[in-house]
Amino acid sequence: MGEPQSGGRITEHTVTFGLADPEHHLTGVRLVQDVRIPGDRLGFHRRDDGWELVIDRPPVHRMEYLLELRHQDGGVETVLDPSNPRQAAGAFGPKSVLEFPGYTPPGWLSVAAEPGNFTDFEVPVKALDAAVSVRVWSPPGIPDDERLPLLLAHDGPVAQPWLIHWRAPEELGPAGQQRWPAAPRLLSRCTAR
């Protein structure tokens, strides 16, 4: 029994996805994506030995996606594209990635994270009848009582790997008066307990 294999072929105007299913284990395949392709265009069509979907190339340089598989027993599962080794981590698990010709990763992805200090504490929230864990990142050497700009990130630990690369613009204050113009405090909610 062969494992289903798929892949995306990119042309100037289209993207073609395919999923091998020579033994007809699946009753349907659907593309799961967040680049605003209309829902009525996401279902694959059965071919002799598998499934295929041809879509207009979306107006993006990079696309994250999953495949939704429908099994004969009625079960549904969402999986990575088994033939695409390129993946991106995310809040709800990894996704397969297509990078279109001309795509270049943003420069901040290769910038080393600023060193700094983390302070963790809990804030009681009456409406939740619980405490919310909070983490504050500050540049190294800053006293706890020094006032700095504050960036709030409600996604907490999900956003933290990317937000730590954030650089505040020089416009946060008059030139020469900024001790840390590129490193505000970062406050992120971690979890409710």
N, C-alpha and C positions, 0 to 999 in steps of 0.2 A: 504494500500500500504506500503510494508516494505522498509526501507532504505537499500541500498546496504551495506553489511558488508564485510570486507576483513581482511586478516591476513597473516603473513609470518611464514611458518614452516621451521625450519632449521635442516638439517641433516649434517653428516660429509662431504657429497659431493654435496648436492643440497640445493636450497632454493625454496619453493613453496609458491606462492602468490595466494590467492583466493578472489573473489569478488562476493557476492551473488547478483543475479538479477533474481529472480523467475518470475517476470512479463515481462521479456525481454524488458526492457526500453532502454537498451544499444545495439548499433551495434558493439561496439568494446571497448577494454581496452588495454592500453599500459603502460609499466613501463617506467618512466622517471627517469634516474639515471646518475651519473657522474663517475662511476667506470669502464668505458671502456668495458662494455658488448656490443658486436656487435649489431647493430640496427635490424638486421634480427631475433634476438632472444628475442625481447622485447614484442611482441604481445601475449596477452592472448588468450586462446582457449575456445570456448563455451563449457560448461558442462550443464547437465540437468537444474540446477537451478541457474547457474551463470557462472563465468569465472575463468580460472585457468592458471597459468604460472609456469612452472618448469624450473629453470636455474641452470647451474653449479654454485656452490658456488664461488663467486669472491674471488680473493686473497687479501682480505682486512679484517680488524678486525671490521670495523664499516662501515655502508652504509647508506647514506641519499637518499631518493627517494620520488617521487610523483606518482600518478596514473593519466593517461590521459583517460578521458571517452568520448566516441563518442555516441551521442544521435541520435535517429531515425530522428529527424528533421534536422540533419546535424550539429548541434552544437557540439562543443568540449569544455571541461573544464578540467583543471588540478586541482586535489584535493589531500589533505592529505589522507593517508590510514585511513578510518573511524574506524577501530578496533584497531589501534595501538596508544596508548596514548603517546608513546615516540616521542618527536619532538625536532628539533634543529632550532634555529633562524638563518636567513641568510639574505643576501643582498636583495633578491627578495622574502622574506617571509619565513615562516617556512616550514620545510620538515619533513617527517616521518623518523624515524631512526631505523635500525636494528643493534644490537650489537651482534656480533658472540661470541661463547664460547671462553673464554680466553681474551676478550677485557678488558682493564683497561684504564680509562680516564687518559690523561696526567696530571702529577702532578701540572703543572702551572695553571690548571683550578681551583684548590682549594686554590691558593695563593691569599691573599688579595692584591688588587691594591695598588701601591705606592701612598701615598699622594703627592700632588704637586700643581703646579700653572698652569693655562691656560691663554694664551695671544691670543686674537683674533685680526686679522687685515685683510685688503684686499690688494691684489696685482693687479694692473691694467694689463690686458693682451690685447695688441693691436690686435692680431690675432682674438680674440673673441669679440672685441669691448665691453668688459665687465670686471668686476673685479672678481677675484677668492677669496673667503673667505678662510682664512688660520687660523689654530689653532696650537699653539705651547704649548706643555706640558714640564715643567721643574721640576726638583726635588725641594722640599721646601728649602727655604733659599739661593737659588743661585741668585746672582746679575744678572740683565739682560745683563750686558756686559761681564760676564765670559764665556770663550770659553769651550764648551763641545762637545763630539761626537754628531752627528745628524743623526737620522733615519728618512727617508722620507717615508711616507705612502700615496700613491696616492688614496687609497680607502676612505680616510677621515673618516667620522663618521661611516661608515660601519665597518672599521677595528679597530676603536678606542677601543671598548670593549675588544678585544683580545690583541691588541698591548700594552695596558697599563700594561699587565702582563709580557711583554718582559723584560728579564734581559740581559744586555750586558755582554759578556764574560770578564773575568779578563784580557785577552790578549790585551785590548784596549790601554794599556800603561804599562810602567814599574811599578812593584809593589812598593807601597809606594807613588807614584806620582798621584794616582787616588783619587780624592776627592769623586766622585760618580761613582765607577766602574760598578755598576749595574743599573744605571739610567741615560741614555743619554737624551738629549732633543728629543722630538717626534714632528715632523712636519707633520700635516695632512691637505690635501686640503679638505675643507668642501663643498662648492658649488660655482658655477658660478652665478653671479648676473648681 
